[in-house]
Amino acid sequence: MRMRLSIRLMILFLTIMPFRFFYGISTFVYFIMNYILGYRKEVVCENLRNAFPEKSKTELKYIKREFYKHLADYLVEAVANFHMKISDFDARYKLTNLEILDKYASEGVNVILAPGHYGNWEWVSYLVLKINFTCVAIYKEQSNKFVDDLILHSRGKYGLLLYQYHDAYKYLLNNQETAPLCLYFAADQRPAKNAKVPWVNFLNQPTAAFRGLDNLHRKTKGVVLYVHNRKIKRGFYEVEFRPLNKPGEVDMIPDLTTRYFKALEDNIKEDPRFYLWSHNRWKFTPSPEVAMNDET
């Protein structure tokens, strides 16, 4: 109880401070993660080496250092999300082609927004205030209920409905007459071990992928848009919504999962510093049968 109260008081204290104070904390957090703790250093280095075999050690070291700086920024920005003003979001999180969502909303077309863990994916919760959709986000429940409650509060404060994957699927089944829907799903998470999932080539590596994106699309029968994120400078981002299919298009070659990972890879290659390299994304490798099928 005391720990929870202390955390809440710390968050309250931090969120009333100006942004320049946040980035002072971020610099300190970066120093601790990179130089003292070496937070997931082995995972970060291995991921970068495998993703960019053509880059020199000096280049990879630079990307690693810049990644830790960005990760520290992301953490303090996630805390700032609790009490940011709309004017802060408007200034710092530019939605460059919002008119495409207005068009789909006016036509009654459901959309799935599919970002990656790139740039800042927390601040998108404020998108609810900008579009005429019923907005639903899929999230992964945290093992710590207190942390889970904090995330639900932070992401849902403007009216974003948050469900775990299977609950979101049930929501879609029970609300098919409620249109239009906007579903937010970061599809680059690692599926469970031994799950029967498709494998895609992503950043030079066979990568296990969720079936969820294609399955959800078959239920919504709308448009999937990759959320292309750019970090302009510290604390400032631009977001562009890029369609991966046409309205009503269901059976596609390549499929949506492949298209999504291609869009994410292109986003990462534009500037590799801002992807979540500390995530053990390639922990699992395909079985020999899967690998053989990929080669044929």
N, C-alpha and C positions, 0 to 999 in steps of 0.2 A: 504494500500500500504506500509506504513512504517513497519507494523508488518511483512508483507511478506518479505520485504527486510531484516529486522532484522533476521528473521529465516534463510533465505538463507545465510546471512553472518555468522551466528552462525554455520550452518552446514559446510560451507567452512572452518571456523576456526578449528572446531573439526576434520574434516577429514584429515587435514595435521599434526595432532598430532600423536605421537607414541601410540601403543596399551596400554602401561602401563598407559598413561594419561587417556585413555578411562575408564579403570577399576578403576581408582581413582574416576572418576565421577560416575561410577556405584555404588561404595560403598556409596557415598553420596546420590544417588537416592534411594538406598535400605533403608537407614536410614530414609529418608523422608517418603517413602511409608509405611514402616512397623511400625515405631514408632510414627510418627507425624500424617500422613493422615489416616493411617489404610485403605489403598486403597482396597475397596471391601472386607473388612475383613469378613463380615458376609457371603458373597457368597463363599469365599475361605474356611472358616471353615465348612460351611454346606456341600459343595461339598466333602471335605475330610472325614468328618464324615460318609456321606452316602456311599462313595466309599470304605472306609476301616473300617467297623464297628468292626472288630476284633482288631484294633490297639488301644493302650492306649492313653490317653490325652497327655502324654509326647511325644510319637512317632508322633502324629498328629501335635503337636506344633513345633517339629523339622522340619517336612516336610513343614509346612507353612513358617517357617523362611527361610528355604533353597529355597523355591519357590520364595519368594520375592527377594532373592539374584540373583537367575537366571533370573527373569523377568527384573531386573535392567540391568543385563548383556545383555539380548536380546535387550533391547531398545537401548543401546549404540552401539551394534553390527549392528543393523539396520541402524543407522546413519553412521557407518563406511562403510557400504555397498556402499555408494555413490561413494567413491573414492579408494576402496581397489584395490591393484594390484593383478594380476593373481598369482604371487608368494605367496601372503598372503593367497589366497584361497587354493592353492595347499598344503600349510603347515598346514592350520587350519581346512580344510574341506575335510577329506579323503573319497574318493569314493572307497570302499573296493572291490567291484566286478563289476567294470565298464564293464568288458568283456561280461556280460550277455546282456547289452544294445547293445554292438557292434555286438553280435550274432543276435539279433532281427533286427537290422538295416540292416545287410548284407542279411538277409532273407526277407526283405521288410515287416516285421511284425510291425503293429502299437502297441504302448504301452501307457498305462495310468499310470503315477506315482501318487500314492495316499499316501501322508504323513498325519500325524495328526499335531495338534498344539502342538508339542513336540520338545524340544531341540531348534534348530535354523532352521526355515523353510524359512527365507529370503535369506540365502546365496545360496540356490539351483539355483538361477538365473544364476550363473556362469556355471552350468551344460551344458548350450547351447554351450559353447566352447569345450566341451569334447565329444560330441556325434554327430552322423550323422543323425539327425532327424530334421524335421521342428517342432519347439517347441512352443507350445501354452499353456498358463496358464489361468485358470479361477480365477477371483478375484471378490470381492464384492466392488462396487463403494462406495466411502466415501461421506457423505453428504457435507463435506467441499471440494469445488473444488480445492483449493490450496493444501490441504493435499492429495487429490486424484492425482493431477499432480505430486507431489513429489514421491508417491508410484509408479506410472507408470514409472517415470524416473529411479528410483532406481532399480526396478525389470526388466525393459526392456532395460537397457543400452547395454547388450550384444547381443540383437537380439531376446529375448523372446517376443512372441506376447501375449498381454494380452487382454482378453475379459471377459465381464460378461457372466453368464451361458448361457442365451438364444442366445446371439451373438456367443458364442463359438459353440453352437449346429448348428447354421446356417453356421458357417465356415466349420464344418465337412460335412454338407450336400453339400456344394458348392465346396469342395476340396477333394472329395472321391478318385479322381485319383492321388492326390498328396500323395505319400507314400515314406518313412514311416513317420508317424506322432507321436509325443510324446506330450501327453496332461498331464498337471500338475494340480491336483485337490485335495485340502485339503477337504476331504468329511465329517469331523466331525463338521461342522458348524451347528448351530441351524436353522431349517427351520422356515418359517413364521407360526404364530399362526393359527390354524384351517385348515392348509393345509392338504390335503389327502396324508399322508406319511406313510411309514412302521415304525414299532416300533421294536427296538431290545433291548436285555438285555445287558447293557454296564455298567461295574463297579457297579453291584448289583442294577441297577435302570432301569426301562423302559425308553427308550431314543428315541425321534423322530429323524428319519434319512432322509436325502435327497434321493430321488429316482435317483438322477443324475448319480451316479456311474454306476448303472446297465444300465440306458438309454444310457449313453455315450459309454459304452462298446458294446452295441448292434450295434451302428453305426460304431465303429472302428473295431470291430471283431478281436481284438488282444489280448494282455496280459495286465492284471492289476498287477502292482507291488506295494506292500506296501513299503514305504520308511522308513526303520527302522533306527532311529536316536539314537546315543549314545553321551552323553557329556563326553569326556574323562577327561578334566579339563577345567578351565576357559579359554574360547576362542578357544577351540579345540574340534572338533566333528568328529565322524565316521558315515558314511552312508552305509547301505547295502540294496540292492534292492531284495525284496522277492516276487516271483510270487504267485499270488492268484488263478491262473487258467492256463490252457494250451492254446496255440495258437488255435484260432478258436472255443474254447469251449464257448457256449453262455448260454444255459439253465442248470443251476447248482443247486444242493441241497447240502449244504446251498447256498444261493445266494451270490453274490459278496459283497453286503452291510454287511451281517452278517459276512462274512469272514474278511472283512476290519476291522470291529469293534473288532473282536476277536484279530486280529494282533495288533491293536492299544492298546487294553487292556493289552496284553502280554508285549508290549513295555513299557507301563506305570508302570506295576507291577515290572519290572526289576529295575526301579529307579523312584519312584513317584515324585521326587522333580522337574522334568523338564517339567511337563505338564502345560497347561494354566488353572490353577484352578480358576483364577479370571473371566473366562468366565461363564456367567450364562447359562450353557449348559442345565440344567434341569429345566428351568423356567416353561415349560409346562408339564402337566401330561396327560396321555391318558384318553380318555373317558371311562366310565364304560363298554361300549360294547367292546372296544379294550382290556381293562384289562381282561375282562372275556374270550375273545378269546385266550389271551396269556396263561391263566391258564389251558385251556382245551387241 
